[in-house]
Amino acid sequence: MSLRCCLSFLVLIPFFCAKAEATEKASPPNILLVLADDLGYGDLGCYGNEVVHTPHLDRFAAEGLRFTDCYAAAANCSPSRAGLMTGRIPWRVGIHNWIPMLSPMHVAASEITIASLLQKEGYDTCHTGKWHLNGMFNLPGQPQPNDHGFDHWFSVQNNALPNHRNPWNFVRNGIPTGPLRGYSADLVTDEAIDWLRRGRNPENPFFLFVCYHEPHEPIATAEHHLRHYAHLDDPAERALWGNITQMDAGFGRLLAEIDSLGLRDDTLVFFTSDNGPALTRYHPYGSAGPLRAKKGYLWEGGIRVPGILRWPGKVQPGSVSSTPVSGVDWLPTLCEAVGIPTPEDRAIDGTSLLPILEGESLERETPLYWHFLRARGPVKAAIREGDWKLSATVNHPDLKPSGGITEEDLSSNRMAELKEFHLINLRDDLTEATDLSSEEPQRFEKMKSQLINLYREVREESPEWPTWEFPRYEGRRIEWPEYEALRKPPTYLP
């Protein structure tokens, strides 16, 4: 090769390197987030359940990274979803509890969501399934899914009504669909698949947020999913496990579509749940595994959930991580994965999880934190650092579990202070029975100070909503069909 050719080649090296770097930056991952509803920590085969039939999620865990200490951002649905979408402690956002229809509570237009960030970066965005981030769903006065960054949405405010079979309350891009035929898991999956095939621009990366209703009651389960549980005597138990299998089948079809479109290697997929199992009187089944309590509690059974990540080339198949992670971590994680900064004009409480994928330790500025004054049980606030969890009660009258926000909520939100702190080592004590405050005085005082400071900080930042009550007629409280349905025995037959 001549000297001139050599010099020309050397001149071109920076150009090719710059072009390769630009190409890499121009190809961010597709993102699929999948959220189950009331799926407990012990409700999947890959988390130790020997009854349930979840072949697709079990295979998915074998293909990716399974988190043993994955947390929802809250102990029930609306706050958990708000934390996941904003990367912020839900109380900061003003989502203190689950949101009834017509409630003033909502995720404000001023909040920045994963979808709005990715949409600005050229992502096509879609939401299918349960929304539950406003009370005035598909009505004027509050932001709708499109106002929070979703180009396409096929959503319901909360539950599929009257249950998972033949729901009538879905809305597609602001237009009610009317009665639909089929089961919610299939309808939500069908919409997501149709959007992947025909609704997006294949030249753009996508963000798809699929929110299943399963296994939240009132449930309905197709007969072919019940056959796995013919040996069980109680129809309620058959229906519950069959309902999880129904969701698993929808998830499997969704992954199969990703594969058929040739998108597996370019797509980050994360599956989790919004809180622990409900374990109601109609469905006393479901499992928190070895954890204490259930949905609505700030003990581990209410907030620790399945969490599985697949990202080919980034995640070692069949790997397991015991690092504590939370729903609030997904906004900063996806920002780093895409190569954009996290919002700097507000507190972002999560942290990027990418160091875990590189075998590094995770450094948090804000401990994992939960704050729920209507929580069941005495614990109303908690933080976790490493293996240690500190919980606290409050010096205010206990509030019974309920939805929305009332005058008594406002009083507690303004006045309640923390008391009766308990320090637990979760590696040794999953039942959260042994208080180690006296054995670890320095750790206890440090975490107590952190918890009190965070509690007061998020209380100060939280919006204060007008109060909301169920309407009354002739002195009798009128329940919306959604909540009335929850008080009736569910239908088990398809």
C-alpha positions, 0 to 999 in steps of 0.5 A: 500500500502506498504512503498516500493510501495509508495516510488517506486510510488513517484520516478516514479512521476517525470518520468511521469511528464517529459514524459507528458511534452515531449508528450505535446511538441512533439504535436505542433498544425497543422497550416492553414493560409488562405489569400484572395486577395483584400477582404475588411474589410466590405466584409463578413457577420460577418463584417456587410455586409448584401448583401454578402453570406458567410455562412462558414466564418460567422460560422467560426467567430462564432467558433473562435475569430474575430479581429475588428482591424486586419491589413495587413502588407501593402496596396497591395499584395506583401509587405503584403505577405512578412510581413506576411511570415517574421514577418518583416516590408516589406520595411526591406525585400526590398518589396516596391510594388507589384512585376511584372513578371520578376522584380528583386524584391524578398524575398531574400534567406537570409530571414527566413519565417514561412515555413522555421522555421516550416519545420526545426521543422519537419512540412510538408509544402504546399503552394497553390495559389498566391505566389507573392514574386518574379519576376522570378517566376519558373525561375533561379536567385531568390528563389522559394516557395521550397527555402522558406520552402515549401515541396509542392507548387501549385502556380502562380506568381500573378493572375490566367490567363486569369482570375479565370476560366480555368487558364493556369499559375499554376506551381506544384513543378516547373512543369507548369500544363498547362491549367486547368479546373475549377475556381481558388478557387476550384483548390486551394482548391482541391490541398490543400485537396489532399495534406492533404489526400495524400501528407503529412506524417500524423505522422508530424504536417503540415503548409498549406498556402492557398492563394486564388485569390478571389476577385482580378480581372480579376474575373470569377464567377461560375453560381451557386454562382451568384444565390444568387445575382439575385436581383442585377441589375449590372452584375459587382456587381453580379460577385463581391459578387458571387466571394467572395461567391466562395471563401467562398465555397472553404474555407468551403470545406477546413474546412470540410476536416480538420474535416473529417480527425479528425484534428479540435481540433489539428489545428490552423486556421487563415483567413485574407486578404492581403489588402483592397478592390480594387474598380476599374472602372470595379468592383466599388463594395466591401466594406471597411465598415466604413473605409476611402479609399481602397487598395493602401492607408495607410488610414484605408480602405487600410490596415485594413482587416478581421481577424478570428482565430479558435484554439479549447481549446485556443480560446473562440468561438464567442469572439471578440478582439479590440486589434490592430494586424497585419500580421507581428505578425504571425511569432512570434505568431506561433513560441510561439505556436510551442515552438521555439524562434523567429530569433535573428539575425534580427529585428522581428517587430511583436509580439506574439498574444498568450497573447490576448488568455489568456486575457492579454494585448499586449506589443509591442516593435515596433509599427504597421508601414506602409511605402509605397512611391507609396501609393495613397493619401498623406499619405506615412508612418504611425504608430499605438499605441493603439487607436492612429495613426500618419501619414505623407506625404513626401517632394518628388514629388508624385509617381503615382500608379505603380508596380515594381521599377523604377529610380524614386522609387530609388530617393524617397527611398533614398531622401524622408523625412517625413513631415506634421504629423497628429495624429488621434484617431481611436476609435472616428474618423474612417474617419481620418478627425480630426488632434489632434496634438495640443490637444495631444502635448506630445503624438504627439511628442513621436509618431512623433519621433518613426515614423521618427526613424522607417522610417529611420531605415527600409530605411537603411536596405532595399536592393536596387534593379536594376530598372525594366521597362515594355519592349518596342517595336517600342517605345510602352510599351508592357504589359504582359498578366497579366496586359493587362488582367486587362485593359480589361472588365472582363468576368462575365459569367462562 
